[in-house]
Amino acid sequence: MKADDLRAKLADVGARRKAALDAKREASHELAALVPLAVKAGLSPSEIARLTGLSRQGVRDFTHRDA
C-alpha cells in the first residue's frame, strides 16, 4: 500500500473511531439517566443488563453513580 493510500485509510479509520467513541459517550449519558429509572420501575438488574448489553455490575454502577 502506498503512503498516500495509507494516509487516507488512517484518516478514515481515525474518524470512524472518534465517531464511535462519541456515540458511546452519548449512550452512556443516556443510560446514566435511564438505568436508575428502570430500577425504580421494578426492572431487575438482569433484565436491564439483557436489554442494554451492560453487565449486571455495570447496571449497579449506573444505579449508584451519584448516590
C-alpha positions in Angstrom: 0.0 0.0 0.0 1.3 3.4 -0.9 1.9 6.2 1.6 -1.0 8.3 0.3 -3.3 5.4 0.4 -2.3 4.7 4.0 -2.8 8.3 5.0 -6.3 8.2 3.6 -7.1 4.9 5.2 -5.7 6.1 8.6 -7.7 9.3 8.4 -10.9 7.3 7.6 -10.4 4.8 10.4 -9.5 7.5 12.9 -12.7 9.5 12.0 -14.8 6.3 12.5 -13.1 5.6 15.8 -13.8 9.1 17.1 -17.4 8.9 16.0 -17.8 5.5 17.8 -16.3 6.9 21.0 -18.6 10.0 20.8 -21.6 7.7 20.3 -20.5 5.5 23.2 -20.2 8.6 25.5 -23.6 9.8 24.5 -25.2 6.4 25.0 -23.5 6.2 28.5 -25.0 9.6 29.4 -28.5 8.3 28.4 -28.0 5.1 30.3 -26.9 7.0 33.4 -30.4 8.7 33.3 -32.4 5.6 32.3 -31.0 2.8 34.4 -31.9 4.3 37.8 -35.4 4.9 36.5 -35.7 1.4 35.3 -34.6 0.0 38.7 -37.2 2.3 40.4 -39.8 1.0 38.0 -39.1 -2.6 39.1 -37.0 -3.9 36.3 -34.4 -6.4 37.5 -30.7 -5.8 37.0 -30.6 -9.0 34.9 -33.3 -7.7 32.6 -31.7 -4.2 32.3 -28.4 -5.9 31.5 -30.0 -8.0 28.8 -31.8 -5.0 27.3 -28.8 -2.7 27.3 -25.8 -5.0 26.9 -24.4 -3.9 30.2 -23.1 -6.4 32.7 -25.0 -6.6 36.0 -22.1 -4.9 37.6 -22.4 -2.1 35.0 -26.1 -1.8 35.9 -25.2 -1.5 39.6 -22.6 1.1 38.7 -25.1 3.2 36.8 -27.7 2.8 39.6 -25.3 4.0 42.3 -23.4 6.5 40.2 -24.3 9.7 42.1 -25.7 8.1 45.2 
